[in-house]
């Protein structure tokens, strides 16, 4: 009689086959442990974004589509009104002036901050004596708390005792009601914001200049190019990526500037220096009867404007990368 022997399960067959109960390969275990480590490192960032960005944004949207009063805000029973708060904001007589002031405040501030920051960065690229010390002194406005900077400018532009009017009168010029005149209030806060924002542009653009090879400047000088030609043909084109992100960050920051305007003019006189940021605060907190829902709607309009420019920047960068 012929006896048939079966190999035990898990043994190696004649053709080198491995049974199905073999241990999983080590690389799979390492890959799985690496994924868990990646999620562990990512979790704090995700939690931070959800707690400090996603939830406040959701809460702000929820505020804007309900009719919240002080009572309903506490009780949590505000009725749903859809886009009524946005319609109320758009139909408000303050909307047009606030939109114009926000646009002027943002555009003029960014143009002067970027232009002066670019000029200073090009100037400081030349290594001369005390250049590092002077560059550090230019960072002082950026390092000071905004409340200190705004209070200082309020004192300097004071109509009665400010040093600016004292200097004008020393030259025989009449004093100006910088903070109390409807014609000069917005100009005053723009000047203060330009002074505060110049160091940021200086630092970013100066860092970009360090990445431009000095050989290009030496070759251009040997070819007989002057300083203006070197700037337009070498410096400015090679700084386009840095300039784009500097302008975008400056735009987003300037759109939401509140403390400088509020400390210096409180959006006044009247609504002469009111922007979307100060208007939102006035509606929600500075009035006798707080109107939280329209205030949230104004804040969301600001968010949409910032997102639009952010998407424009991303789309432009993608086109440049493809090209």
MIDOTOR-883560 format. One record per residue (C-alpha): z negated, y, x negated. Coordinates in steps of 0.02 Angstrom, whole numbers, plus 50000, padded with zeros to 5 digits. Each point is the difference from the previous one (the first is absolute). Last residue first. Layout:
BEGIN
<atom><pz>Z</pz><py>Y</py><px>X</px></atom>
...
END
This chain:
BEGIN
<atom><pz>50920</pz><py>53929</py><px>49730</px></atom>
<atom><pz>49891</pz><py>49870</py><px>50084</px></atom>
<atom><pz>49842</pz><py>50074</py><px>49922</px></atom>
<atom><pz>50053</pz><py>50176</py><px>50051</px></atom>
<atom><pz>50030</pz><py>49944</py><px>50179</px></atom>
<atom><pz>49831</pz><py>49915</py><px>50003</px></atom>
<atom><pz>49914</pz><py>50158</py><px>49936</px></atom>
<atom><pz>50081</pz><py>50105</py><px>50136</px></atom>
<atom><pz>49945</pz><py>49879</py><px>50135</px></atom>
<atom><pz>49821</pz><py>49999</py><px>49934</px></atom>
<atom><pz>49995</pz><py>50191</py><px>49993</px></atom>
<atom><pz>50070</pz><py>50019</py><px>50175</px></atom>
<atom><pz>49873</pz><py>49872</py><px>50062</px></atom>
<atom><pz>49859</pz><py>50103</py><px>49925</px></atom>
<atom><pz>50070</pz><py>50160</py><px>50073</px></atom>
<atom><pz>49998</pz><py>49922</py><px>50173</px></atom>
<atom><pz>49827</pz><py>49927</py><px>49972</px></atom>
<atom><pz>49928</pz><py>50171</py><px>49958</px></atom>
<atom><pz>50073</pz><py>50075</py><px>50159</px></atom>
<atom><pz>49934</pz><py>49853</py><px>50103</px></atom>
<atom><pz>49825</pz><py>50021</py><px>49928</px></atom>
<atom><pz>50001</pz><py>50187</py><px>50041</px></atom>
<atom><pz>50051</pz><py>49961</py><px>50179</px></atom>
<atom><pz>49859</pz><py>49873</py><px>50005</px></atom>
<atom><pz>49875</pz><py>50135</py><px>49955</px></atom>
<atom><pz>50064</pz><py>50110</py><px>50140</px></atom>
<atom><pz>49978</pz><py>49856</py><px>50122</px></atom>
<atom><pz>49823</pz><py>49968</py><px>49937</px></atom>
<atom><pz>49956</pz><py>50181</py><px>50037</px></atom>
<atom><pz>50081</pz><py>49983</py><px>50171</px></atom>
<atom><pz>49883</pz><py>49852</py><px>50035</px></atom>
<atom><pz>49840</pz><py>50072</py><px>49928</px></atom>
<atom><pz>49989</pz><py>50159</py><px>50103</px></atom>
<atom><pz>49830</pz><py>50069</py><px>49950</px></atom>
<atom><pz>49926</pz><py>50125</py><px>50125</px></atom>
<atom><pz>49929</pz><py>50146</py><px>49901</px></atom>
<atom><pz>50141</pz><py>49988</py><px>49874</px></atom>
<atom><pz>49984</pz><py>49960</py><px>49814</px></atom>
<atom><pz>49996</pz><py>49810</py><px>50009</px></atom>
<atom><pz>50152</pz><py>49919</py><px>50078</px></atom>
<atom><pz>50117</pz><py>50141</py><px>50043</px></atom>
<atom><pz>49955</pz><py>50106</py><px>49849</px></atom>
<atom><pz>50016</pz><py>49852</py><px>49884</px></atom>
<atom><pz>50174</pz><py>49958</py><px>50064</px></atom>
<atom><pz>50051</pz><py>50182</py><px>49985</px></atom>
<atom><pz>49937</pz><py>50007</py><px>49820</px></atom>
<atom><pz>50108</pz><py>49851</py><px>49949</px></atom>
<atom><pz>50151</pz><py>50053</py><px>50103</px></atom>
<atom><pz>49998</pz><py>50171</py><px>49920</px></atom>
<atom><pz>49916</pz><py>50161</py><px>50056</px></atom>
<atom><pz>50023</pz><py>50148</py><px>49883</px></atom>
<atom><pz>50040</pz><py>50139</py><px>50126</px></atom>
<atom><pz>49919</pz><py>49905</py><px>50145</px></atom>
<atom><pz>49878</pz><py>50137</py><px>50047</px></atom>
<atom><pz>49950</pz><py>50070</py><px>49831</px></atom>
<atom><pz>49997</pz><py>49862</py><px>49965</px></atom>
<atom><pz>50010</pz><py>49817</py><px>49951</px></atom>
<atom><pz>49819</pz><py>49999</py><px>49945</px></atom>
<atom><pz>50051</pz><py>50134</py><px>49873</px></atom>
<atom><pz>49935</pz><py>49949</py><px>49827</px></atom>
<atom><pz>49890</pz><py>49849</py><px>50036</px></atom>
<atom><pz>50117</pz><py>49927</py><px>50130</px></atom>
<atom><pz>50158</pz><py>50028</py><px>49900</px></atom>
<atom><pz>49932</pz><py>49918</py><px>49842</px></atom>
<atom><pz>49915</pz><py>49858</py><px>50096</px></atom>
<atom><pz>50151</pz><py>49946</py><px>50100</px></atom>
<atom><pz>50144</pz><py>49943</py><px>49892</px></atom>
<atom><pz>50084</pz><py>49855</py><px>50091</px></atom>
<atom><pz>50181</pz><py>50050</py><px>49974</px></atom>
<atom><pz>49963</pz><py>50053</py><px>49821</px></atom>
<atom><pz>49946</pz><py>49826</py><px>49945</px></atom>
<atom><pz>50150</pz><py>49912</py><px>50077</px></atom>
<atom><pz>50121</pz><py>50127</py><px>49928</px></atom>
<atom><pz>49920</pz><py>49998</py><px>49827</px></atom>
<atom><pz>50009</pz><py>49810</py><px>49997</px></atom>
<atom><pz>50184</pz><py>50007</py><px>50047</px></atom>
<atom><pz>50040</pz><py>50139</py><px>49877</px></atom>
<atom><pz>49916</pz><py>49908</py><px>49857</px></atom>
<atom><pz>50085</pz><py>49836</py><px>50049</px></atom>
<atom><pz>50171</pz><py>50084</py><px>49995</px></atom>
<atom><pz>49965</pz><py>50097</py><px>49839</px></atom>
<atom><pz>49949</pz><py>49841</py><px>49908</px></atom>
<atom><pz>50160</pz><py>49912</py><px>50055</px></atom>
<atom><pz>50106</pz><py>50156</py><px>49960</px></atom>
<atom><pz>49923</pz><py>50032</py><px>49829</px></atom>
<atom><pz>50149</pz><py>49931</py><px>49903</px></atom>
<atom><pz>50117</pz><py>50121</py><px>50089</px></atom>
<atom><pz>49885</pz><py>50151</py><px>49967</px></atom>
<atom><pz>49970</pz><py>49969</py><px>49815</px></atom>
<atom><pz>50173</pz><py>49955</py><px>49940</px></atom>
<atom><pz>50143</pz><py>50107</py><px>50067</px></atom>
<atom><pz>49903</pz><py>50138</py><px>50090</px></atom>
<atom><pz>49861</pz><py>50017</py><px>49871</px></atom>
<atom><pz>50110</pz><py>49978</py><px>49847</px></atom>
<atom><pz>50121</pz><py>50129</py><px>50068</px></atom>
<atom><pz>49860</pz><py>50127</py><px>50024</px></atom>
<atom><pz>49930</pz><py>49968</py><px>49826</px></atom>
<atom><pz>50167</pz><py>50021</py><px>49911</px></atom>
<atom><pz>50121</pz><py>49861</py><px>49959</px></atom>
<atom><pz>50080</pz><py>50008</py><px>49827</px></atom>
<atom><pz>50047</pz><py>49817</py><px>49980</px></atom>
<atom><pz>49858</pz><py>49979</py><px>49875</px></atom>
<atom><pz>49879</pz><py>50065</py><px>50131</px></atom>
<atom><pz>50065</pz><py>49872</py><px>50126</px></atom>
<atom><pz>49977</pz><py>49858</py><px>49874</px></atom>
<atom><pz>49822</pz><py>50056</py><px>49963</px></atom>
<atom><pz>49959</pz><py>50013</py><px>50185</px></atom>
<atom><pz>50067</pz><py>49826</py><px>50034</px></atom>
<atom><pz>49906</pz><py>49930</py><px>49851</px></atom>
<atom><pz>49837</pz><py>50064</py><px>50076</px></atom>
<atom><pz>50007</pz><py>49857</py><px>50125</px></atom>
<atom><pz>49945</pz><py>50052</py><px>50176</px></atom>
<atom><pz>49841</pz><py>49905</py><px>50047</px></atom>
<atom><pz>49883</pz><py>50142</py><px>49951</px></atom>
<atom><pz>50090</pz><py>50114</py><px>50122</px></atom>
<atom><pz>49943</pz><py>49891</py><px>50145</px></atom>
<atom><pz>49818</pz><py>50024</py><px>49951</px></atom>
<atom><pz>50028</pz><py>50188</py><px>49996</px></atom>
<atom><pz>50075</pz><py>49990</py><px>50174</px></atom>
<atom><pz>49848</pz><py>49911</py><px>50071</px></atom>
<atom><pz>49870</pz><py>50110</py><px>49913</px></atom>
<atom><pz>50086</pz><py>50166</py><px>50036</px></atom>
<atom><pz>50032</pz><py>49957</py><px>50182</px></atom>
<atom><pz>49816</pz><py>49963</py><px>50026</px></atom>
<atom><pz>49949</pz><py>50155</py><px>49902</px></atom>
<atom><pz>50108</pz><py>50114</py><px>50113</px></atom>
<atom><pz>49919</pz><py>49944</py><px>50163</px></atom>
<atom><pz>49844</pz><py>50111</py><px>50001</px></atom>
<atom><pz>50092</pz><py>50160</py><px>49957</px></atom>
<atom><pz>50134</pz><py>49964</py><px>50130</px></atom>
<atom><pz>49866</pz><py>49968</py><px>50131</px></atom>
<atom><pz>49917</pz><py>50168</py><px>49965</px></atom>
<atom><pz>50165</pz><py>50093</py><px>50013</px></atom>
<atom><pz>50044</pz><py>49910</py><px>50161</px></atom>
<atom><pz>49829</pz><py>50043</py><px>50074</px></atom>
<atom><pz>50030</pz><py>50184</py><px>49966</px></atom>
<atom><pz>50178</pz><py>50001</py><px>50064</px></atom>
<atom><pz>49942</pz><py>49926</py><px>50165</px></atom>
<atom><pz>49871</pz><py>50139</py><px>50021</px></atom>
<atom><pz>50118</pz><py>50141</py><px>49946</px></atom>
<atom><pz>50094</pz><py>50057</py><px>50156</px></atom>
<atom><pz>49863</pz><py>49953</py><px>50124</px></atom>
<atom><pz>49878</pz><py>50108</py><px>49897</px></atom>
<atom><pz>49822</pz><py>49939</py><px>49978</px></atom>
<atom><pz>50014</pz><py>49895</py><px>49844</px></atom>
<atom><pz>50106</pz><py>50108</py><px>49887</px></atom>
<atom><pz>49957</pz><py>50171</py><px>50071</px></atom>
<atom><pz>50097</pz><py>50088</py><px>49864</px></atom>
<atom><pz>49943</pz><py>50141</py><px>49887</px></atom>
<atom><pz>50113</pz><py>50146</py><px>49962</px></atom>
<atom><pz>50081</pz><py>50015</py><px>49829</px></atom>
<atom><pz>49944</pz><py>50126</py><px>49868</px></atom>
<atom><pz>49995</pz><py>49875</py><px>49858</px></atom>
<atom><pz>49809</pz><py>49990</py><px>50008</px></atom>
<atom><pz>50018</pz><py>49982</py><px>50190</px></atom>
<atom><pz>50100</pz><py>49840</py><px>49976</px></atom>
<atom><pz>49871</pz><py>49931</py><px>49877</px></atom>
<atom><pz>49857</pz><py>50036</py><px>50121</px></atom>
<atom><pz>50101</pz><py>49920</py><px>50140</px></atom>
<atom><pz>50013</pz><py>49841</py><px>49896</px></atom>
<atom><pz>49818</pz><py>50008</py><px>49943</px></atom>
<atom><pz>49937</pz><py>49987</py><px>50179</px></atom>
<atom><pz>49862</pz><py>50114</py><px>50063</px></atom>
<atom><pz>50069</pz><py>50079</py><px>50158</px></atom>
<atom><pz>50154</pz><py>49900</py><px>50051</px></atom>
<atom><pz>49939</pz><py>49835</py><px>49929</px></atom>
<atom><pz>50141</pz><py>49914</py><px>49905</px></atom>
<atom><pz>49894</pz><py>49953</py><px>49848</px></atom>
<atom><pz>49852</pz><py>49945</py><px>50109</px></atom>
<atom><pz>50109</pz><py>49890</py><px>50111</px></atom>
<atom><pz>50086</pz><py>49933</py><px>49844</px></atom>
<atom><pz>49832</pz><py>49945</py><px>49930</px></atom>
<atom><pz>49949</pz><py>49921</py><px>50165</px></atom>
<atom><pz>50163</pz><py>49901</py><px>50006</px></atom>
<atom><pz>49978</pz><py>49939</py><px>49821</px></atom>
<atom><pz>49818</pz><py>49951</py><px>50026</px></atom>
<atom><pz>50038</pz><py>49910</py><px>50164</px></atom>
<atom><pz>50144</pz><py>49912</py><px>49916</px></atom>
<atom><pz>49887</pz><py>49924</py><px>49868</px></atom>
<atom><pz>50058</pz><py>50050</py><px>49826</px></atom>
<atom><pz>50099</pz><py>49874</py><px>49898</px></atom>
<atom><pz>50173</pz><py>50056</py><px>50057</px></atom>
<atom><pz>49964</pz><py>50183</py><px>49966</px></atom>
<atom><pz>49931</pz><py>49953</py><px>49827</px></atom>
<atom><pz>50153</pz><py>49900</py><px>49946</px></atom>
<atom><pz>50083</pz><py>50153</py><px>49922</px></atom>
<atom><pz>49855</pz><py>50007</py><px>49877</px></atom>
<atom><pz>50045</pz><py>49826</py><px>49937</px></atom>
<atom><pz>50178</pz><py>50055</py><px>49964</px></atom>
<atom><pz>49934</pz><py>50150</py><px>49905</px></atom>
<atom><pz>49892</pz><py>49889</py><px>49892</px></atom>
<atom><pz>50140</pz><py>49875</py><px>49967</px></atom>
<atom><pz>50119</pz><py>50140</py><px>49952</px></atom>
<atom><pz>49872</pz><py>50076</py><px>49881</px></atom>
<atom><pz>50128</pz><py>50005</py><px>49857</px></atom>
<atom><pz>50174</pz><py>49950</py><px>50049</px></atom>
<atom><pz>50080</pz><py>49839</py><px>50058</px></atom>
<atom><pz>50144</pz><py>50048</py><px>50112</px></atom>
<atom><pz>49980</pz><py>49896</py><px>50156</px></atom>
<atom><pz>49879</pz><py>50135</py><px>50059</px></atom>
<atom><pz>50142</pz><py>50116</py><px>50048</px></atom>
<atom><pz>50098</pz><py>49864</py><px>50090</px></atom>
<atom><pz>49844</pz><py>49955</py><px>50099</px></atom>
<atom><pz>49963</pz><py>50183</py><px>50036</px></atom>
<atom><pz>50174</pz><py>50031</py><px>50068</px></atom>
<atom><pz>49994</pz><py>49841</py><px>50106</px></atom>
<atom><pz>49829</pz><py>50046</py><px>50071</px></atom>
<atom><pz>50062</pz><py>50176</py><px>50041</px></atom>
<atom><pz>50151</pz><py>49932</py><px>50092</px></atom>
<atom><pz>49907</pz><py>49857</py><px>50086</px></atom>
<atom><pz>49855</pz><py>50107</py><px>50060</px></atom>
<atom><pz>50116</pz><py>50142</py><px>50052</px></atom>
<atom><pz>50117</pz><py>49890</py><px>50103</px></atom>
<atom><pz>49859</pz><py>49891</py><px>50069</px></atom>
<atom><pz>49897</pz><py>50148</py><px>50061</px></atom>
<atom><pz>50149</pz><py>50087</py><px>50079</px></atom>
<atom><pz>50054</pz><py>49842</py><px>50091</px></atom>
<atom><pz>49829</pz><py>49946</py><px>50063</px></atom>
<atom><pz>49930</pz><py>50168</py><px>50058</px></atom>
<atom><pz>50166</pz><py>50050</py><px>50076</px></atom>
<atom><pz>50019</pz><py>49835</py><px>50095</px></atom>
<atom><pz>49818</pz><py>49997</py><px>50058</px></atom>
<atom><pz>50011</pz><py>50183</py><px>50053</px></atom>
<atom><pz>50158</pz><py>49967</py><px>50100</px></atom>
<atom><pz>49926</pz><py>49846</py><px>50085</px></atom>
<atom><pz>49839</pz><py>50093</py><px>50039</px></atom>
<atom><pz>50099</pz><py>50147</py><px>50070</px></atom>
<atom><pz>50100</pz><py>49885</py><px>50115</px></atom>
<atom><pz>49855</pz><py>49890</py><px>50055</px></atom>
<atom><pz>49878</pz><py>50140</py><px>50042</px></atom>
<atom><pz>50084</pz><py>50042</py><px>50165</px></atom>
<atom><pz>49962</pz><py>49821</py><px>50056</px></atom>
<atom><pz>50146</pz><py>49906</py><px>50076</px></atom>
<atom><pz>50013</pz><py>49879</py><px>49854</px></atom>
<atom><pz>49812</pz><py>49967</py><px>50002</px></atom>
<atom><pz>49993</pz><py>49970</py><px>50188</px></atom>
<atom><pz>50150</pz><py>49884</py><px>49988</px></atom>
<atom><pz>49911</pz><py>49905</py><px>49861</px></atom>
<atom><pz>49843</pz><py>49988</py><px>50107</px></atom>
<atom><pz>50100</pz><py>49937</py><px>50149</px></atom>
<atom><pz>50080</pz><py>49862</py><px>49896</px></atom>
<atom><pz>49905</pz><py>49858</py><px>50083</px></atom>
<atom><pz>49855</pz><py>50056</py><px>50110</px></atom>
<atom><pz>49879</pz><py>49852</py><px>49987</px></atom>
<atom><pz>49829</pz><py>50043</py><px>50071</px></atom>
<atom><pz>49849</pz><py>50024</py><px>49884</px></atom>
<atom><pz>49862</pz><py>49872</py><px>50031</px></atom>
<atom><pz>49921</pz><py>49988</py><px>49827</px></atom>
<atom><pz>49830</pz><py>50068</py><px>50052</px></atom>
<atom><pz>49979</pz><py>50116</py><px>49851</px></atom>
<atom><pz>50181</pz><py>50059</py><px>49993</px></atom>
<atom><pz>50004</pz><py>50002</py><px>50191</px></atom>
<atom><pz>49856</pz><py>50125</py><px>50000</px></atom>
<atom><pz>50069</pz><py>50112</py><px>49862</px></atom>
<atom><pz>50170</pz><py>49996</py><px>50082</px></atom>
<atom><pz>50142</pz><py>49880</py><px>49964</px></atom>
<atom><pz>50159</pz><py>49991</py><px>50102</px></atom>
<atom><pz>50089</pz><py>49851</py><px>49924</px></atom>
<atom><pz>50163</pz><py>49982</py><px>49900</px></atom>
<atom><pz>49943</pz><py>50108</py><px>49853</px></atom>
<atom><pz>49834</pz><py>49913</py><px>49975</px></atom>
<atom><pz>50083</pz><py>49829</py><px>49988</px></atom>
<atom><pz>50119</pz><py>50068</py><px>49868</px></atom>
<atom><pz>49852</pz><py>50068</py><px>49901</px></atom>
<atom><pz>49906</pz><py>49837</py><px>50016</px></atom>
<atom><pz>50150</pz><py>49901</py><px>49939</px></atom>
<atom><pz>50017</pz><py>50117</py><px>49851</px></atom>
<atom><pz>49813</pz><py>49989</py><px>49965</px></atom>
<atom><pz>50011</pz><py>49808</py><px>50008</px></atom>
<atom><pz>50153</pz><py>49985</py><px>49887</px></atom>
<atom><pz>49943</pz><py>50121</py><px>49865</px></atom>
<atom><pz>49816</pz><py>49987</py><px>49949</px></atom>
<atom><pz>49950</pz><py>49830</py><px>50068</px></atom>
<atom><pz>50170</pz><py>49912</py><px>49993</px></atom>
<atom><pz>50050</pz><py>50072</py><px>49832</px></atom>
<atom><pz>49830</pz><py>49959</py><px>49921</px></atom>
<atom><pz>50001</pz><py>49823</py><px>50070</px></atom>
<atom><pz>50175</pz><py>49971</py><px>49933</px></atom>
<atom><pz>49953</pz><py>50068</py><px>49828</px></atom>
<atom><pz>49842</pz><py>49894</py><px>49994</px></atom>
<atom><pz>50098</pz><py>49844</py><px>50054</px></atom>
<atom><pz>50139</pz><py>50011</py><px>49869</px></atom>
<atom><pz>49896</pz><py>49932</py><px>49855</px></atom>
<atom><pz>49938</pz><py>49855</py><px>50104</px></atom>
<atom><pz>50175</pz><py>49969</py><px>50070</px></atom>
<atom><pz>50067</pz><py>49985</py><px>49822</px></atom>
<atom><pz>49859</pz><py>49881</py><px>49952</px></atom>
<atom><pz>50038</pz><py>49892</py><px>50151</px></atom>
<atom><pz>50183</pz><py>49996</py><px>49951</px></atom>
<atom><pz>49955</pz><py>49951</py><px>49822</px></atom>
<atom><pz>49892</pz><py>49857</py><px>50065</px></atom>
<atom><pz>50150</pz><py>49935</py><px>50099</px></atom>
<atom><pz>50116</pz><py>50013</py><px>49851</px></atom>
<atom><pz>49873</pz><py>49910</py><px>49889</px></atom>
<atom><pz>49985</pz><py>49859</py><px>50126</px></atom>
<atom><pz>50188</pz><py>49984</py><px>50011</px></atom>
<atom><pz>50014</pz><py>50001</py><px>49810</px></atom>
<atom><pz>49874</pz><py>49855</py><px>49988</px></atom>
<atom><pz>50108</pz><py>49874</py><px>50093</px></atom>
<atom><pz>49927</pz><py>49920</py><px>50155</px></atom>
<atom><pz>49911</pz><py>49833</py><px>49967</px></atom>
<atom><pz>50101</pz><py>49844</py><px>50041</px></atom>
<atom><pz>49976</pz><py>49928</py><px>50174</px></atom>
<atom><pz>50187</pz><py>49988</py><px>50033</px></atom>
<atom><pz>50033</pz><py>49869</py><px>49866</px></atom>
<atom><pz>50092</pz><py>50047</py><px>49842</px></atom>
<atom><pz>50168</pz><py>49920</py><px>49965</px></atom>
<atom><pz>50035</pz><py>49942</py><px>49820</px></atom>
<atom><pz>50134</pz><py>49878</py><px>50048</px></atom>
<atom><pz>49890</pz><py>49846</py><px>49990</px></atom>
<atom><pz>49865</pz><py>50080</py><px>50106</px></atom>
<atom><pz>49849</pz><py>50105</py><px>49946</px></atom>
<atom><pz>49839</pz><py>49962</py><px>50093</px></atom>
<atom><pz>49929</pz><py>50104</py><px>50145</px></atom>
<atom><pz>49996</pz><py>49856</py><px>50119</px></atom>
<atom><pz>49978</pz><py>49832</py><px>49913</px></atom>
<atom><pz>50158</pz><py>49907</py><px>49956</px></atom>
<atom><pz>50046</pz><py>49863</py><px>50115</px></atom>
<atom><pz>50011</pz><py>49820</py><px>49940</px></atom>
<atom><pz>50110</pz><py>49876</py><px>50089</px></atom>
<atom><pz>49952</pz><py>49819</py><px>49968</px></atom>
<atom><pz>50140</pz><py>49872</py><px>50006</px></atom>
<atom><pz>49954</pz><py>49828</py><px>50064</px></atom>
END
